[in-house]
Amino acid sequence: MFQLDHIMYGVPDLDSGIDALQTLTGVRAEPGGSHPGAGTRNALLALGDKQYLEIIAPDPDQELKGTLGEALIRQDRPGVRAWAVATNALTEVAGIANRFGFDSRGIIDMSRTQGDGQALHWQLGFLRHRLLPFFIDWLDAPHPCETATKGCKLTHLEISVDHADAYANFLAALGLAPTLIGVHSGSPGGVEGFSATLQTPKGQVVLPNWWG
């Protein structure tokens, strides 16, 4: 089983990011917790059945050098920087990806400490292409959408990428719905990346690309 799990929306400051998204959508994201060793913390906004928006930002209580938190704090604008696919078949991803010319970077263990001090544990799988999705197995952890603030829905994820045919064929092999996820080729030398369209209490909102 493969299903779009969440959209990662990078911001340089979490509190400001929560405020800005509330102004755009009319819904206030719920703080999630910190990612030890990654230099990040997050807030969550449910987007429908088993899907959510992760607002991810530097964690000022961690050492940021060499972490994702350091990259986020250097970014001068918010935007969609990644997306994740949920699966209970992480070990199968590498073989499927290889059929379309994409290499695996392996599987790593992850955790997040919630505000109540409870630690959640899950596994991630990555491919060697910064615009491909990463893959997540929630193991026994409750899905974040269960406690995330509700009120918005993801209606479309648009992906601009070189080698769009291989990218789209890979997603099709995973059974991911083309009605929800669109893939097109970027112009030569053009900007690659993502944008996400949400239906919100304030109407349709398009979240911009983090990459350019």
SULJOJO-V341294 format. One record per pair of residues at least 4 apart in sequence whose ideal C-beta (glycine too) atoms are under 7 Angstrom apart, sorted by sequence separation. I is the first residue (numbers start at 1). GAP is how many residues later the second one is. If there is no record, write none. Layout:
# SULJOJO-V341294
i = [I:I]
gap = [GAP:GAP]
This chain:
# SULJOJO-V341294
i = [13:14:15:16:17:18:19:20:21:47:66:68:69:70:71:92:93:94:98:113:114:142:144:163:164:165:166:167:168:169:170:177:186:11:22:35:47:64:65:97:98:127:138:171:176:186:199:200:11:22:35:46:47:58:64:87:113:114:161:186:34:45:62:97:197:198:21:33:44:45:111:112:126:33:64:111:125:197:198:18:32:44:59:94:111:124:125:171:18:32:58:93:124:195:196:31:32:42:43:109:110:124:171:195:30:42:110:195:29:30:42:58:109:110:122:123:195:29:57:58:108:122:168:194:29:40:41:56:107:108:122:123:167:193:40:90:107:122:193:27:40:41:107:121:191:193:39:40:122:164:192:193:39:121:164:191:104:105:120:164:191:105:159:161:39:104:105:157:159:162:21:39:103:156:157:158:159:160:162:18:34:39:102:103:161:29:102:156:160:14:102:34:39:40:131:14:38:39:40:38:39:97:102:131:162:38:39:160:161:40:93:160:90:160:21:90:159:50:158:18:157:158:17:157:17:14:156:93:154:155:14:155:9:11:13:154:155:5:6:9:12:90:153:5:6:7:8:9:10:11:12:152:153:3:4:6:7:9:90:152:6:8:85:87:152:84:88:83:84:85:86:87:151:84:82:84:86:20:12:11:12:17:131:10:131:12:10:101:100:11:10:102:9:10:100:100:9:10:7:8:97:8:83:8:36:7:8:35:36:96:6:34:96:4:5:33:34:5:32:33:4:5:33:3:33:2:3:31:2:1:1:85:52:50:52:51:50:52:46:44:46:45:46:51:44:45:46:47:48:47:48:45:47:83:32:80:80:80:30:30:30:29:28:27:27:27:25:80:79:79:80:81:79:80:81:5:79:75:7:7:47:2:4:2:25:27:2:26:27:25:26:4:25:26:4:25:24:25:24:7:9:10]
gap = [4:4:4:4:4:4:4:4:4:4:4:4:4:4:4:4:4:4:4:4:4:4:4:4:4:4:4:4:4:4:4:4:4:5:5:5:5:5:5:5:5:5:5:5:5:5:5:5:6:6:6:6:6:6:6:6:6:6:6:6:7:7:7:7:7:7:8:8:8:8:8:8:8:9:9:9:9:9:9:10:10:10:10:10:10:10:10:10:11:11:11:11:11:11:11:12:12:12:12:12:12:12:12:12:13:13:13:13:14:14:14:14:14:14:14:14:14:15:15:15:15:15:15:15:16:16:16:16:16:16:16:16:16:16:17:17:17:17:17:18:18:18:18:18:18:18:19:19:19:19:19:19:20:20:20:20:21:21:21:21:21:22:22:22:23:23:23:23:23:23:24:24:24:24:24:24:24:24:24:25:25:25:25:25:25:26:26:26:26:27:27:28:28:28:28:29:29:29:29:30:30:30:30:30:30:31:31:31:31:32:32:32:33:33:34:35:35:36:36:37:37:37:38:39:40:41:41:42:42:42:43:43:44:44:44:44:44:45:45:45:45:45:45:46:46:46:46:46:46:46:46:46:46:47:47:47:47:47:47:47:48:48:48:48:48:49:49:50:50:50:50:50:50:51:52:52:52:58:60:61:61:61:61:62:62:63:65:65:66:67:68:68:69:69:69:70:71:71:73:73:73:74:74:75:75:76:76:77:77:77:78:78:78:79:79:79:79:80:80:80:81:81:81:82:82:83:83:84:85:86:87:89:92:93:93:94:95:96:99:100:102:103:103:103:104:104:104:105:105:106:106:107:107:111:112:114:115:116:117:118:119:120:121:122:124:125:127:127:128:129:129:129:130:130:130:131:131:135:147:150:151:172:172:173:173:173:174:174:174:175:175:176:176:176:177:177:178:180:181:189:198:200]
